[in-house]
Amino acid sequence: MILNWLATAVPFFILLMLLEFYVSKRKGKQVFSFEESVANLNVGIAERLCDVFTTGLFFYFFDWIYQNAALFHFKPMWYHWIFLFLFTDFLWYWYHRFGHEVNLFWSAHVVHHQSTDYNYTVSARITVVQAVFRCLFWSILPLLGFPAYLITALLLVHGTYPFFTHTQLIGKLGWIEYIFVTPSHHRVHHSSNPKYLDKNYGDVLIIWDKIFGTFVEEDEQPVYGLTKPLKNYSFLWQHFHFTLEMGIAFFRASGVKNKLKAIFGRPDDIDPRIRTVLERKLINRNAHGIKRPMPIAIAIQTVITLTLLFFIILFEHYLGGLQLMLCALFIFISVINTGAMLEHKDWVFYLEYARLIILYIFITTWHFHPFVNICLLLTLTILGFYFRSLNTYYKTVLYQVRYERNEWVH
């Protein structure tokens, strides 16, 4: 049996998140909020899912460069591993720094900094676009002469280390602070305090920040999140708000130079009023507090989505292309749906019904007895016939607010 054991990363990191939550409660520290945690996990789920489709592509991309354009050909000697680690960490520093200083890269990286929480769930806020940009920076490694299998092996370790720096429960670590990136260093990086902005870009080694003048020590209480907090848990809005801001700034700009500045300039150059206009036009906030049973429904959906993600990764070799695409679509709709629930959107039931349709199509790909397909199709038809009534009832129960004629009624 061929299993993808990288799937075990899903329960491993979830258990560490739960452990951090338990320890924080024992210490009386409030470092988790339900809405932020769900939003963080939603981003992480989508990124892990995309890895199923992109990891192999990245490997072959590195291998093609190594086979066709490598300047040297390094072997897996112990000192070559050291060189590879240093080059990888050095490239990460510059990729990360450009991710904060160049609008195009910030449009992908901003998602990682939106959470006003700071805990292990924040480490999950990585987008697939961010992974693509990172891959382009790391393409220098096979060009230098490091083979793809060495790069892939090191990146698995290198990519795991930052998870442990996303916590408030670990203080300063003595002499380690002089060499390695620690939770204290990375808390600074995730802060919106003026003195902390655009500092501490390192991933494993902090020495690059000290060499290039971007190091600041943690000496005041960090305030986490963006300088202008997003205050929105929508999966789609979190991913695309800055891209829209950048696009509007581009079309408003006059002249080639100013248009290029909208794309390759600094995030500070984007007029902050653009987001206010976009929020007013695109974000219809239904301002109701989170009430039972909504958190229960969201928690159940998140657990189901994580479980499905685990089995998709574990058994990916046994799923056909259509089945993988259906599973991916189901998960993407699920994370969009839970984000929409947190925003009290009135179209959540449409996504629930869409998931049922995807589930039906997925089951038919297994060629069960025709009677099973007929029963499932009949069930979908009945649910469709009573769609409007079920839609109203679902939202009334979910949000604990009476719903009539597309308006919220207390």
Number of C-alpha atoms within 10 A of each C-alpha: 6 9 13 16 11 11 18 13 13 18 13 10 17 15 12 15 18 13 13 20 18 12 13 17 13 9 10 9 12 11 17 18 11 13 19 21 20 21 26 26 22 28 27 24 25 23 20 21 20 16 16 17 14 15 13 11 12 20 16 13 16 25 21 16 21 23 14 10 13 19 13 13 13 17 13 12 8 8 10 14 17 11 13 21 18 14 16 21 21 18 20 21 21 16 22 22 20 18 24 23 17 18 25 21 23 23 23 23 24 26 25 23 23 26 27 21 24 26 25 28 28 27 22 23 23 23 21 18 16 21 19 14 17 18 17 14 15 21 20 18 23 26 21 18 19 27 24 22 14 17 21 15 10 15 16 11 11 16 11 13 14 18 17 15 22 24 23 19 16 12 10 12 12 7 8 12 17 13 13 16 22 26 23 22 23 24 23 27 23 28 23 20 17 9 12 22 17 20 21 27 27 29 23 24 20 24 19 21 18 15 9 8 11 18 21 17 14 17 9 10 10 17 18 20 22 20 14 10 13 17 14 20 24 22 22 13 19 20 20 15 19 23 18 16 21 26 15 17 20 19 11 12 15 10 9 10 9 16 18 12 19 26 22 18 16 18 23 11 14 20 14 12 10 17 19 13 12 14 16 11 9 10 15 11 12 13 9 14 11 17 12 12 13 19 19 12 13 22 15 12 16 20 11 14 18 20 13 16 21 23 15 21 22 17 15 19 14 13 13 11 11 12 18 20 14 17 21 20 14 22 23 19 18 24 26 21 25 28 25 20 24 24 22 22 19 18 13 19 20 13 17 15 16 16 21 17 16 16 15 15 17 18 15 15 11 9 10 10 9 10 9 13 16 11 11 19 15 12 13 16 12 11 15 13 11 10 16 12 11 14 18 18 14 15 22 16 14 20 23 17 14 14 19 10 7 8 10 16 10 8
